[in-house]
């Protein structure tokens, strides 16, 4: 079950991954700030929106950097004979 979810997530394009992760982060953080910190509904939603946008930007740019490094390493150099 978990493996299937992770495989489907990895098969998605990066913008869709970012949007999905941002929505999950927003939901969890909104509930945390509303119930845990006692903020009002509007304040909690605004804080969760800002935090999720920051999280989405960090996730997207980190993923782009890691994907570009992994594709560069595959094509360079000689392959070892086994």
N, CA, C and O atoms as a Maestro MAE file, in Angstrom:
{
 s_m_m2io_version
 :::
 2.0.0
}

f_m_ct {
 s_m_title
 :::
 protein
 m_atom[328] {
  # First column is atom index #
  i_m_mmod_type
  r_m_x_coord
  r_m_y_coord
  r_m_z_coord
  i_m_residue_number
  s_m_chain_name
  s_m_pdb_residue_name
  s_m_pdb_atom_name
  i_m_atomic_number
  :::
  1 25 0.824 -1.189 0.000 1 A "UNK " " N  " 7
  2 3 0.000 0.000 0.000 1 A "UNK " " CA " 6
  3 2 0.872 1.259 0.000 1 A "UNK " " C  " 6
  4 15 0.730 2.116 -0.872 1 A "UNK " " O  " 8
  5 25 1.765 1.365 0.970 2 A "UNK " " N  " 7
  6 3 2.651 2.529 1.039 2 A "UNK " " CA " 6
  7 2 3.568 2.571 -0.179 2 A "UNK " " C  " 6
  8 15 3.836 3.642 -0.724 2 A "UNK " " O  " 8
  9 25 4.047 1.407 -0.604 3 A "UNK " " N  " 7
  10 3 4.930 1.350 -1.762 3 A "UNK " " CA " 6
  11 2 4.221 1.845 -3.012 3 A "UNK " " C  " 6
  12 15 4.816 2.546 -3.831 3 A "UNK " " O  " 8
  13 25 2.943 1.481 -3.161 4 A "UNK " " N  " 7
  14 3 2.173 1.929 -4.319 4 A "UNK " " CA " 6
  15 2 1.992 3.444 -4.312 4 A "UNK " " C  " 6
  16 15 2.088 4.097 -5.351 4 A "UNK " " O  " 8
  17 25 1.731 3.985 -3.140 5 A "UNK " " N  " 7
  18 3 1.559 5.435 -3.030 5 A "UNK " " CA " 6
  19 2 2.861 6.148 -3.377 5 A "UNK " " C  " 6
  20 15 2.850 7.151 -4.091 5 A "UNK " " O  " 8
  21 25 3.977 5.637 -2.877 6 A "UNK " " N  " 7
  22 3 5.266 6.263 -3.169 6 A "UNK " " CA " 6
  23 2 5.633 6.141 -4.641 6 A "UNK " " C  " 6
  24 15 6.193 7.074 -5.215 6 A "UNK " " O  " 8
  25 25 5.325 5.003 -5.260 7 A "UNK " " N  " 7
  26 3 5.594 4.846 -6.690 7 A "UNK " " CA " 6
  27 2 4.749 5.806 -7.522 7 A "UNK " " C  " 6
  28 15 5.244 6.399 -8.480 7 A "UNK " " O  " 8
  29 25 3.496 5.958 -7.164 8 A "UNK " " N  " 7
  30 3 2.643 6.915 -7.879 8 A "UNK " " CA " 6
  31 2 3.134 8.344 -7.677 8 A "UNK " " C  " 6
  32 15 3.106 9.151 -8.606 8 A "UNK " " O  " 8
  33 25 3.581 8.655 -6.468 9 A "UNK " " N  " 7
  34 3 4.084 9.997 -6.192 9 A "UNK " " CA " 6
  35 2 5.335 10.287 -7.015 9 A "UNK " " C  " 6
  36 15 5.474 11.379 -7.567 9 A "UNK " " O  " 8
  37 25 6.237 9.324 -7.102 10 A "UNK " " N  " 7
  38 3 7.468 9.533 -7.868 10 A "UNK " " CA " 6
  39 2 7.216 9.611 -9.361 10 A "UNK " " C  " 6
  40 15 7.998 10.220 -10.092 10 A "UNK " " O  " 8
  41 25 6.119 8.993 -9.830 11 A "UNK " " N  " 7
  42 3 5.787 9.031 -11.253 11 A "UNK " " CA " 6
  43 2 5.176 10.373 -11.666 11 A "UNK " " C  " 6
  44 15 5.133 10.692 -12.855 11 A "UNK " " O  " 8
  45 25 4.707 11.153 -10.700 12 A "UNK " " N  " 7
  46 3 4.119 12.462 -11.006 12 A "UNK " " CA " 6
  47 2 5.200 13.428 -11.464 12 A "UNK " " C  " 6
  48 15 6.376 13.267 -11.140 12 A "UNK " " O  " 8
  49 25 4.786 14.427 -12.217 13 A "UNK " " N  " 7
  50 3 5.694 15.503 -12.600 13 A "UNK " " CA " 6
  51 2 6.012 16.343 -11.360 13 A "UNK " " C  " 6
  52 15 5.237 16.375 -10.404 13 A "UNK " " O  " 8
  53 25 7.137 17.005 -11.389 14 A "UNK " " N  " 7
  54 3 7.599 17.764 -10.223 14 A "UNK " " CA " 6
  55 2 6.620 18.859 -9.778 14 A "UNK " " C  " 6
  56 15 6.417 19.009 -8.573 14 A "UNK " " O  " 8
  57 25 6.006 19.631 -10.681 15 A "UNK " " N  " 7
  58 3 5.033 20.627 -10.196 15 A "UNK " " CA " 6
  59 2 3.847 20.002 -9.464 15 A "UNK " " C  " 6
  60 15 3.358 20.570 -8.488 15 A "UNK " " O  " 8
  61 25 3.383 18.848 -9.922 16 A "UNK " " N  " 7
  62 3 2.280 18.178 -9.230 16 A "UNK " " CA " 6
  63 2 2.722 17.633 -7.877 16 A "UNK " " C  " 6
  64 15 1.963 17.675 -6.910 16 A "UNK " " O  " 8
  65 25 3.946 17.123 -7.809 17 A "UNK " " N  " 7
  66 3 4.485 16.679 -6.526 17 A "UNK " " CA " 6
  67 2 4.530 17.849 -5.545 17 A "UNK " " C  " 6
  68 15 4.132 17.721 -4.387 17 A "UNK " " O  " 8
  69 25 5.019 18.985 -6.025 18 A "UNK " " N  " 7
  70 3 5.138 20.166 -5.177 18 A "UNK " " CA " 6
  71 2 3.771 20.627 -4.683 18 A "UNK " " C  " 6
  72 15 3.614 20.975 -3.513 18 A "UNK " " O  " 8
  73 25 2.793 20.628 -5.567 19 A "UNK " " N  " 7
  74 3 1.447 21.046 -5.184 19 A "UNK " " CA " 6
  75 2 0.828 20.092 -4.169 19 A "UNK " " C  " 6
  76 15 0.188 20.531 -3.213 19 A "UNK " " O  " 8
  77 25 1.014 18.799 -4.370 20 A "UNK " " N  " 7
  78 3 0.459 17.814 -3.445 20 A "UNK " " CA " 6
  79 2 1.109 17.910 -2.069 20 A "UNK " " C  " 6
  80 15 0.420 17.900 -1.049 20 A "UNK " " O  " 8
  81 25 2.422 18.003 -2.043 21 A "UNK " " N  " 7
  82 3 3.140 18.132 -0.772 21 A "UNK " " CA " 6
  83 2 2.755 19.434 -0.068 21 A "UNK " " C  " 6
  84 15 2.602 19.461 1.153 21 A "UNK " " O  " 8
  85 25 2.601 20.510 -0.838 22 A "UNK " " N  " 7
  86 3 2.188 21.780 -0.252 22 A "UNK " " CA " 6
  87 2 0.801 21.714 0.364 22 A "UNK " " C  " 6
  88 15 0.561 22.292 1.424 22 A "UNK " " O  " 8
  89 25 -0.118 21.008 -0.301 23 A "UNK " " N  " 7
  90 3 -1.478 20.870 0.238 23 A "UNK " " CA " 6
  91 2 -1.486 20.047 1.523 23 A "UNK " " C  " 6
  92 15 -2.195 20.378 2.473 23 A "UNK " " O  " 8
  93 25 -0.702 18.984 1.548 24 A "UNK " " N  " 7
  94 3 -0.614 18.162 2.763 24 A "UNK " " CA " 6
  95 2 0.010 18.970 3.900 24 A "UNK " " C  " 6
  96 15 -0.476 18.940 5.030 24 A "UNK " " O  " 8
  97 25 1.086 19.692 3.592 25 A "UNK " " N  " 7
  98 3 1.740 20.516 4.604 25 A "UNK " " CA " 6
  99 2 0.791 21.600 5.116 25 A "UNK " " C  " 6
  100 15 0.725 21.847 6.320 25 A "UNK " " O  " 8
  101 25 0.058 22.247 4.210 26 A "UNK " " N  " 7
  102 3 -0.894 23.285 4.606 26 A "UNK " " CA " 6
  103 2 -1.948 22.734 5.559 26 A "UNK " " C  " 6
  104 15 -2.253 23.345 6.583 26 A "UNK " " O  " 8
  105 25 -2.496 21.580 5.216 27 A "UNK " " N  " 7
  106 3 -3.553 20.995 6.045 27 A "UNK " " CA " 6
  107 2 -3.055 20.665 7.443 27 A "UNK " " C  " 6
  108 15 -3.701 20.998 8.437 27 A "UNK " " O  " 8
  109 25 -1.905 20.010 7.514 28 A "UNK " " N  " 7
  110 3 -1.367 19.620 8.822 28 A "UNK " " CA " 6
  111 2 -0.981 20.846 9.646 28 A "UNK " " C  " 6
  112 15 -1.288 20.922 10.836 28 A "UNK " " O  " 8
  113 25 -0.307 21.804 9.010 29 A "UNK " " N  " 7
  114 3 0.144 22.985 9.748 29 A "UNK " " CA " 6
  115 2 -1.027 23.868 10.160 29 A "UNK " " C  " 6
  116 15 -0.998 24.479 11.229 29 A "UNK " " O  " 8
  117 25 -2.063 23.941 9.316 30 A "UNK " " N  " 7
  118 3 -3.240 24.725 9.665 30 A "UNK " " CA " 6
  119 2 -3.935 24.144 10.892 30 A "UNK " " C  " 6
  120 15 -4.314 24.879 11.804 30 A "UNK " " O  " 8
  121 25 -4.099 22.840 10.910 31 A "UNK " " N  " 7
  122 3 -4.718 22.204 12.076 31 A "UNK " " CA " 6
  123 2 -3.857 22.373 13.325 31 A "UNK " " C  " 6
  124 15 -4.375 22.576 14.423 31 A "UNK " " O  " 8
  125 25 -2.537 22.288 13.146 32 A "UNK " " N  " 7
  126 3 -1.625 22.448 14.281 32 A "UNK " " CA " 6
  127 2 -1.711 23.852 14.870 32 A "UNK " " C  " 6
  128 15 -1.791 24.012 16.088 32 A "UNK " " O  " 8
  129 25 -1.694 24.874 14.005 33 A "UNK " " N  " 7
  130 3 -1.740 26.240 14.530 33 A "UNK " " CA " 6
  131 2 -3.116 26.589 15.084 33 A "UNK " " C  " 6
  132 15 -3.222 27.377 16.022 33 A "UNK " " O  " 8
  133 25 -4.161 26.015 14.518 34 A "UNK " " N  " 7
  134 3 -5.515 26.315 15.003 34 A "UNK " " CA " 6
  135 2 -5.779 25.676 16.360 34 A "UNK " " C  " 6
  136 15 -6.245 26.336 17.289 34 A "UNK " " O  " 8
  137 25 -5.474 24.383 16.465 35 A "UNK " " N  " 7
  138 3 -5.762 23.688 17.723 35 A "UNK " " CA " 6
  139 2 -4.609 23.774 18.722 35 A "UNK " " C  " 6
  140 15 -4.845 23.880 19.925 35 A "UNK " " O  " 8
  141 25 -3.387 23.730 18.247 36 A "UNK " " N  " 7
  142 3 -2.237 23.703 19.141 36 A "UNK " " CA " 6
  143 2 -1.862 25.057 19.697 36 A "UNK " " C  " 6
  144 15 -1.511 25.175 20.871 36 A "UNK " " O  " 8
  145 25 -1.933 26.088 18.856 37 A "UNK " " N  " 7
  146 3 -1.521 27.421 19.294 37 A "UNK " " CA " 6
  147 2 -2.696 28.320 19.628 37 A "UNK " " C  " 6
  148 15 -2.511 29.413 20.165 37 A "UNK " " O  " 8
  149 25 -3.892 27.873 19.319 38 A "UNK " " N  " 7
  150 3 -5.070 28.642 19.675 38 A "UNK " " CA " 6
  151 2 -5.300 29.874 18.821 38 A "UNK " " C  " 6
  152 15 -5.970 30.807 19.262 38 A "UNK " " O  " 8
  153 25 -4.763 29.902 17.607 39 A "UNK " " N  " 7
  154 3 -5.013 31.034 16.721 39 A "UNK " " CA " 6
  155 2 -6.426 30.944 16.161 39 A "UNK " " C  " 6
  156 15 -7.050 29.883 16.182 39 A "UNK " " O  " 8
  157 25 -6.916 32.061 15.665 40 A "UNK " " N  " 7
  158 3 -8.214 32.066 15.012 40 A "UNK " " CA " 6
  159 2 -8.125 31.389 13.651 40 A "UNK " " C  " 6
  160 15 -7.038 31.056 13.180 40 A "UNK " " O  " 8
  161 25 -9.272 31.194 13.034 41 A "UNK " " N  " 7
  162 3 -9.311 30.477 11.760 41 A "UNK " " CA " 6
  163 2 -8.573 31.233 10.657 41 A "UNK " " C  " 6
  164 15 -7.820 30.629 9.893 41 A "UNK " " O  " 8
  165 25 -8.778 32.533 10.569 42 A "UNK " " N  " 7
  166 3 -8.145 33.333 9.517 42 A "UNK " " CA " 6
  167 2 -6.641 33.428 9.746 42 A "UNK " " C  " 6
  168 15 -5.858 33.233 8.817 42 A "UNK " " O  " 8
  169 25 -6.237 33.723 10.966 43 A "UNK " " N  " 7
  170 3 -4.806 33.839 11.272 43 A "UNK " " CA " 6
  171 2 -4.088 32.516 11.043 43 A "UNK " " C  " 6
  172 15 -2.968 32.484 10.532 43 A "UNK " " O  " 8
  173 25 -4.734 31.443 11.421 44 A "UNK " " N  " 7
  174 3 -4.151 30.118 11.239 44 A "UNK " " CA " 6
  175 2 -3.992 29.790 9.761 44 A "UNK " " C  " 6
  176 15 -2.967 29.247 9.350 44 A "UNK " " O  " 8
  177 25 -4.999 30.116 8.964 45 A "UNK " " N  " 7
  178 3 -4.939 29.836 7.527 45 A "UNK " " CA " 6
  179 2 -3.868 30.672 6.839 45 A "UNK " " C  " 6
  180 15 -3.164 30.174 5.961 45 A "UNK " " O  " 8
  181 25 -3.741 31.931 7.227 46 A "UNK " " N  " 7
  182 3 -2.724 32.793 6.619 46 A "UNK " " CA " 6
  183 2 -1.326 32.305 6.970 46 A "UNK " " C  " 6
  184 15 -0.453 32.230 6.105 46 A "UNK " " O  " 8
  185 25 -1.116 31.973 8.234 47 A "UNK " " N  " 7
  186 3 0.196 31.468 8.647 47 A "UNK " " CA " 6
  187 2 0.525 30.148 7.953 47 A "UNK " " C  " 6
  188 15 1.660 29.933 7.529 47 A "UNK " " O  " 8
  189 25 -0.461 29.271 7.839 48 A "UNK " " N  " 7
  190 3 -0.245 27.989 7.168 48 A "UNK " " CA " 6
  191 2 0.016 28.184 5.682 48 A "UNK " " C  " 6
  192 15 0.816 27.455 5.096 48 A "UNK " " O  " 8
  193 25 -0.645 29.154 5.064 49 A "UNK " " N  " 7
  194 3 -0.426 29.425 3.646 49 A "UNK " " CA " 6
  195 2 0.989 29.924 3.393 49 A "UNK " " C  " 6
  196 15 1.653 29.466 2.463 49 A "UNK " " O  " 8
  197 25 1.450 30.848 4.206 50 A "UNK " " N  " 7
  198 3 2.813 31.365 4.052 50 A "UNK " " CA " 6
  199 2 3.836 30.258 4.279 50 A "UNK " " C  " 6
  200 15 4.797 30.130 3.520 50 A "UNK " " O  " 8
  201 25 3.631 29.460 5.320 51 A "UNK " " N  " 7
  202 3 4.567 28.373 5.613 51 A "UNK " " CA " 6
  203 2 4.567 27.327 4.506 51 A "UNK " " C  " 6
  204 15 5.621 26.797 4.156 51 A "UNK " " O  " 8
  205 25 3.402 27.026 3.955 52 A "UNK " " N  " 7
  206 3 3.355 26.016 2.895 52 A "UNK " " CA " 6
  207 2 3.975 26.536 1.604 52 A "UNK " " C  " 6
  208 15 4.582 25.761 0.865 52 A "UNK " " O  " 8
  209 25 3.839 27.828 1.313 53 A "UNK " " N  " 7
  210 3 4.495 28.389 0.129 53 A "UNK " " CA " 6
  211 2 6.014 28.333 0.263 53 A "UNK " " C  " 6
  212 15 6.712 28.018 -0.701 53 A "UNK " " O  " 8
  213 25 6.521 28.635 1.442 54 A "UNK " " N  " 7
  214 3 7.964 28.531 1.681 54 A "UNK " " CA " 6
  215 2 8.415 27.082 1.549 54 A "UNK " " C  " 6
  216 15 9.448 26.804 0.941 54 A "UNK " " O  " 8
  217 25 7.648 26.167 2.111 55 A "UNK " " N  " 7
  218 3 7.982 24.745 2.031 55 A "UNK " " CA " 6
  219 2 7.951 24.251 0.590 55 A "UNK " " C  " 6
  220 15 8.824 23.488 0.177 55 A "UNK " " O  " 8
  221 25 6.947 24.682 -0.182 56 A "UNK " " N  " 7
  222 3 6.841 24.266 -1.581 56 A "UNK " " CA " 6
  223 2 8.011 24.783 -2.405 56 A "UNK " " C  " 6
  224 15 8.543 24.063 -3.249 56 A "UNK " " O  " 8
  225 25 8.414 26.025 -2.166 57 A "UNK " " N  " 7
  226 3 9.546 26.587 -2.902 57 A "UNK " " CA " 6
  227 2 10.829 25.837 -2.574 57 A "UNK " " C  " 6
  228 15 11.619 25.529 -3.466 57 A "UNK " " O  " 8
  229 25 11.034 25.546 -1.302 58 A "UNK " " N  " 7
  230 3 12.232 24.801 -0.904 58 A "UNK " " CA " 6
  231 2 12.223 23.400 -1.492 58 A "UNK " " C  " 6
  232 15 13.256 22.923 -1.964 58 A "UNK " " O  " 8
  233 25 11.075 22.732 -1.471 59 A "UNK " " N  " 7
  234 3 10.967 21.382 -2.036 59 A "UNK " " CA " 6
  235 2 11.242 21.402 -3.534 59 A "UNK " " C  " 6
  236 15 11.970 20.549 -4.042 59 A "UNK " " O  " 8
  237 25 10.667 22.366 -4.241 60 A "UNK " " N  " 7
  238 3 10.818 22.421 -5.698 60 A "UNK " " CA " 6
  239 2 12.272 22.672 -6.094 60 A "UNK " " C  " 6
  240 15 12.824 21.950 -6.925 60 A "UNK " " O  " 8
  241 25 12.890 23.686 -5.505 61 A "UNK " " N  " 7
  242 3 14.256 24.020 -5.902 61 A "UNK " " CA " 6
  243 2 15.259 22.955 -5.465 61 A "UNK " " C  " 6
  244 15 16.241 22.712 -6.166 61 A "UNK " " O  " 8
  245 25 15.029 22.325 -4.333 62 A "UNK " " N  " 7
  246 3 15.891 21.223 -3.912 62 A "UNK " " CA " 6
  247 2 15.758 20.042 -4.861 62 A "UNK " " C  " 6
  248 15 16.757 19.421 -5.223 62 A "UNK " " O  " 8
  249 25 14.540 19.730 -5.265 63 A "UNK " " N  " 7
  250 3 14.322 18.614 -6.189 63 A "UNK " " CA " 6
  251 2 14.937 18.896 -7.551 63 A "UNK " " C  " 6
  252 15 15.518 18.000 -8.163 63 A "UNK " " O  " 8
  253 25 14.817 20.123 -8.032 64 A "UNK " " N  " 7
  254 3 15.419 20.485 -9.317 64 A "UNK " " CA " 6
  255 2 16.935 20.351 -9.240 64 A "UNK " " C  " 6
  256 15 17.560 19.826 -10.161 64 A "UNK " " O  " 8
  257 25 17.525 20.820 -8.155 65 A "UNK " " N  " 7
  258 3 18.979 20.732 -8.004 65 A "UNK " " CA " 6
  259 2 19.438 19.284 -7.921 65 A "UNK " " C  " 6
  260 15 20.439 18.920 -8.538 65 A "UNK " " O  " 8
  261 25 18.728 18.455 -7.175 66 A "UNK " " N  " 7
  262 3 19.122 17.052 -7.047 66 A "UNK " " CA " 6
  263 2 18.935 16.292 -8.351 66 A "UNK " " C  " 6
  264 15 19.753 15.438 -8.693 66 A "UNK " " O  " 8
  265 25 17.876 16.588 -9.077 67 A "UNK " " N  " 7
  266 3 17.647 15.903 -10.354 67 A "UNK " " CA " 6
  267 2 18.676 16.300 -11.389 67 A "UNK " " C  " 6
  268 15 19.102 15.462 -12.183 67 A "UNK " " O  " 8
  269 25 19.090 17.565 -11.401 68 A "UNK " " N  " 7
  270 3 20.080 17.987 -12.389 68 A "UNK " " CA " 6
  271 2 21.445 17.390 -12.070 68 A "UNK " " C  " 6
  272 15 22.198 17.055 -12.985 68 A "UNK " " O  " 8
  273 25 21.776 17.252 -10.799 69 A "UNK " " N  " 7
  274 3 23.050 16.634 -10.437 69 A "UNK " " CA " 6
  275 2 23.058 15.152 -10.761 69 A "UNK " " C  " 6
  276 15 24.082 14.621 -11.192 69 A "UNK " " O  " 8
  277 25 21.944 14.480 -10.563 70 A "UNK " " N  " 7
  278 3 21.908 13.037 -10.819 70 A "UNK " " CA " 6
  279 2 21.973 12.745 -12.310 70 A "UNK " " C  " 6
  280 15 22.537 11.722 -12.699 70 A "UNK " " O  " 8
  281 25 21.415 13.607 -13.164 71 A "UNK " " N  " 7
  282 3 21.499 13.364 -14.602 71 A "UNK " " CA " 6
  283 2 22.884 13.698 -15.132 71 A "UNK " " C  " 6
  284 15 23.332 13.080 -16.098 71 A "UNK " " O  " 8
  285 25 23.571 14.655 -14.529 72 A "UNK " " N  " 7
  286 3 24.923 14.981 -14.968 72 A "UNK " " CA " 6
  287 2 25.885 13.843 -14.663 72 A "UNK " " C  " 6
  288 15 26.768 13.557 -15.473 72 A "UNK " " O  " 8
  289 25 25.741 13.200 -13.542 73 A "UNK " " N  " 7
  290 3 26.676 12.155 -13.138 73 A "UNK " " CA " 6
  291 2 26.532 10.895 -13.973 73 A "UNK " " C  " 6
  292 15 27.504 10.157 -14.139 73 A "UNK " " O  " 8
  293 25 25.358 10.633 -14.498 74 A "UNK " " N  " 7
  294 3 25.142 9.402 -15.245 74 A "UNK " " CA " 6
  295 2 25.886 9.387 -16.568 74 A "UNK " " C  " 6
  296 15 26.378 8.339 -16.984 74 A "UNK " " O  " 8
  297 25 25.976 10.521 -17.231 75 A "UNK " " N  " 7
  298 3 26.512 10.522 -18.578 75 A "UNK " " CA " 6
  299 2 28.012 10.719 -18.674 75 A "UNK " " C  " 6
  300 15 28.571 10.502 -19.749 75 A "UNK " " O  " 8
  301 25 28.691 11.114 -17.617 76 A "UNK " " N  " 7
  302 3 30.113 11.439 -17.695 76 A "UNK " " CA " 6
  303 2 30.974 10.258 -17.284 76 A "UNK " " C  " 6
  304 15 30.574 9.440 -16.456 76 A "UNK " " O  " 8
  305 25 32.141 10.178 -17.862 77 A "UNK " " N  " 7
  306 3 33.118 9.179 -17.452 77 A "UNK " " CA " 6
  307 2 32.943 7.839 -18.128 77 A "UNK " " C  " 6
  308 15 31.932 7.559 -18.772 77 A "UNK " " O  " 8
  309 25 33.958 7.030 -17.960 78 A "UNK " " N  " 7
  310 3 33.927 5.690 -18.518 78 A "UNK " " CA " 6
  311 2 33.195 4.752 -17.579 78 A "UNK " " C  " 6
  312 15 33.203 4.931 -16.361 78 A "UNK " " O  " 8
  313 25 32.578 3.772 -18.154 79 A "UNK " " N  " 7
  314 3 31.890 2.776 -17.333 79 A "UNK " " CA " 6
  315 2 32.875 1.683 -16.952 79 A "UNK " " C  " 6
  316 15 33.754 1.312 -17.730 79 A "UNK " " O  " 8
  317 25 32.709 1.182 -15.746 80 A "UNK " " N  " 7
  318 3 33.574 0.105 -15.279 80 A "UNK " " CA " 6
  319 2 33.129 -1.208 -15.899 80 A "UNK " " C  " 6
  320 15 31.937 -1.487 -16.027 80 A "UNK " " O  " 8
  321 25 34.117 -2.006 -16.281 81 A "UNK " " N  " 7
  322 3 33.798 -3.326 -16.821 81 A "UNK " " CA " 6
  323 2 33.667 -4.303 -15.669 81 A "UNK " " C  " 6
  324 15 34.451 -4.276 -14.720 81 A "UNK " " O  " 8
  325 25 32.674 -5.161 -15.762 82 A "UNK " " N  " 7
  326 3 32.464 -6.135 -14.685 82 A "UNK " " CA " 6
  327 2 32.848 -7.497 -15.146 82 A "UNK " " C  " 6
  328 15 32.744 -8.459 -14.385 82 A "UNK " " O  " 8
  :::
 }
 m_bond[327] {
  # First column is bond index #
  i_m_from
  i_m_to
  i_m_order
  :::
  1 1 2 1
  2 2 3 1
  3 3 4 2
  4 3 5 1
  5 5 6 1
  6 6 7 1
  7 7 8 2
  8 7 9 1
  9 9 10 1
  10 10 11 1
  11 11 12 2
  12 11 13 1
  13 13 14 1
  14 14 15 1
  15 15 16 2
  16 15 17 1
  17 17 18 1
  18 18 19 1
  19 19 20 2
  20 19 21 1
  21 21 22 1
  22 22 23 1
  23 23 24 2
  24 23 25 1
  25 25 26 1
  26 26 27 1
  27 27 28 2
  28 27 29 1
  29 29 30 1
  30 30 31 1
  31 31 32 2
  32 31 33 1
  33 33 34 1
  34 34 35 1
  35 35 36 2
  36 35 37 1
  37 37 38 1
  38 38 39 1
  39 39 40 2
  40 39 41 1
  41 41 42 1
  42 42 43 1
  43 43 44 2
  44 43 45 1
  45 45 46 1
  46 46 47 1
  47 47 48 2
  48 47 49 1
  49 49 50 1
  50 50 51 1
  51 51 52 2
  52 51 53 1
  53 53 54 1
  54 54 55 1
  55 55 56 2
  56 55 57 1
  57 57 58 1
  58 58 59 1
  59 59 60 2
  60 59 61 1
  61 61 62 1
  62 62 63 1
  63 63 64 2
  64 63 65 1
  65 65 66 1
  66 66 67 1
  67 67 68 2
  68 67 69 1
  69 69 70 1
  70 70 71 1
  71 71 72 2
  72 71 73 1
  73 73 74 1
  74 74 75 1
  75 75 76 2
  76 75 77 1
  77 77 78 1
  78 78 79 1
  79 79 80 2
  80 79 81 1
  81 81 82 1
  82 82 83 1
  83 83 84 2
  84 83 85 1
  85 85 86 1
  86 86 87 1
  87 87 88 2
  88 87 89 1
  89 89 90 1
  90 90 91 1
  91 91 92 2
  92 91 93 1
  93 93 94 1
  94 94 95 1
  95 95 96 2
  96 95 97 1
  97 97 98 1
  98 98 99 1
  99 99 100 2
  100 99 101 1
  101 101 102 1
  102 102 103 1
  103 103 104 2
  104 103 105 1
  105 105 106 1
  106 106 107 1
  107 107 108 2
  108 107 109 1
  109 109 110 1
  110 110 111 1
  111 111 112 2
  112 111 113 1
  113 113 114 1
  114 114 115 1
  115 115 116 2
  116 115 117 1
  117 117 118 1
  118 118 119 1
  119 119 120 2
  120 119 121 1
  121 121 122 1
  122 122 123 1
  123 123 124 2
  124 123 125 1
  125 125 126 1
  126 126 127 1
  127 127 128 2
  128 127 129 1
  129 129 130 1
  130 130 131 1
  131 131 132 2
  132 131 133 1
  133 133 134 1
  134 134 135 1
  135 135 136 2
  136 135 137 1
  137 137 138 1
  138 138 139 1
  139 139 140 2
  140 139 141 1
  141 141 142 1
  142 142 143 1
  143 143 144 2
  144 143 145 1
  145 145 146 1
  146 146 147 1
  147 147 148 2
  148 147 149 1
  149 149 150 1
  150 150 151 1
  151 151 152 2
  152 151 153 1
  153 153 154 1
  154 154 155 1
  155 155 156 2
  156 155 157 1
  157 157 158 1
  158 158 159 1
  159 159 160 2
  160 159 161 1
  161 161 162 1
  162 162 163 1
  163 163 164 2
  164 163 165 1
  165 165 166 1
  166 166 167 1
  167 167 168 2
  168 167 169 1
  169 169 170 1
  170 170 171 1
  171 171 172 2
  172 171 173 1
  173 173 174 1
  174 174 175 1
  175 175 176 2
  176 175 177 1
  177 177 178 1
  178 178 179 1
  179 179 180 2
  180 179 181 1
  181 181 182 1
  182 182 183 1
  183 183 184 2
  184 183 185 1
  185 185 186 1
  186 186 187 1
  187 187 188 2
  188 187 189 1
  189 189 190 1
  190 190 191 1
  191 191 192 2
  192 191 193 1
  193 193 194 1
  194 194 195 1
  195 195 196 2
  196 195 197 1
  197 197 198 1
  198 198 199 1
  199 199 200 2
  200 199 201 1
  201 201 202 1
  202 202 203 1
  203 203 204 2
  204 203 205 1
  205 205 206 1
  206 206 207 1
  207 207 208 2
  208 207 209 1
  209 209 210 1
  210 210 211 1
  211 211 212 2
  212 211 213 1
  213 213 214 1
  214 214 215 1
  215 215 216 2
  216 215 217 1
  217 217 218 1
  218 218 219 1
  219 219 220 2
  220 219 221 1
  221 221 222 1
  222 222 223 1
  223 223 224 2
  224 223 225 1
  225 225 226 1
  226 226 227 1
  227 227 228 2
  228 227 229 1
  229 229 230 1
  230 230 231 1
  231 231 232 2
  232 231 233 1
  233 233 234 1
  234 234 235 1
  235 235 236 2
  236 235 237 1
  237 237 238 1
  238 238 239 1
  239 239 240 2
  240 239 241 1
  241 241 242 1
  242 242 243 1
  243 243 244 2
  244 243 245 1
  245 245 246 1
  246 246 247 1
  247 247 248 2
  248 247 249 1
  249 249 250 1
  250 250 251 1
  251 251 252 2
  252 251 253 1
  253 253 254 1
  254 254 255 1
  255 255 256 2
  256 255 257 1
  257 257 258 1
  258 258 259 1
  259 259 260 2
  260 259 261 1
  261 261 262 1
  262 262 263 1
  263 263 264 2
  264 263 265 1
  265 265 266 1
  266 266 267 1
  267 267 268 2
  268 267 269 1
  269 269 270 1
  270 270 271 1
  271 271 272 2
  272 271 273 1
  273 273 274 1
  274 274 275 1
  275 275 276 2
  276 275 277 1
  277 277 278 1
  278 278 279 1
  279 279 280 2
  280 279 281 1
  281 281 282 1
  282 282 283 1
  283 283 284 2
  284 283 285 1
  285 285 286 1
  286 286 287 1
  287 287 288 2
  288 287 289 1
  289 289 290 1
  290 290 291 1
  291 291 292 2
  292 291 293 1
  293 293 294 1
  294 294 295 1
  295 295 296 2
  296 295 297 1
  297 297 298 1
  298 298 299 1
  299 299 300 2
  300 299 301 1
  301 301 302 1
  302 302 303 1
  303 303 304 2
  304 303 305 1
  305 305 306 1
  306 306 307 1
  307 307 308 2
  308 307 309 1
  309 309 310 1
  310 310 311 1
  311 311 312 2
  312 311 313 1
  313 313 314 1
  314 314 315 1
  315 315 316 2
  316 315 317 1
  317 317 318 1
  318 318 319 1
  319 319 320 2
  320 319 321 1
  321 321 322 1
  322 322 323 1
  323 323 324 2
  324 323 325 1
  325 325 326 1
  326 326 327 1
  327 327 328 2
  :::
 }
}
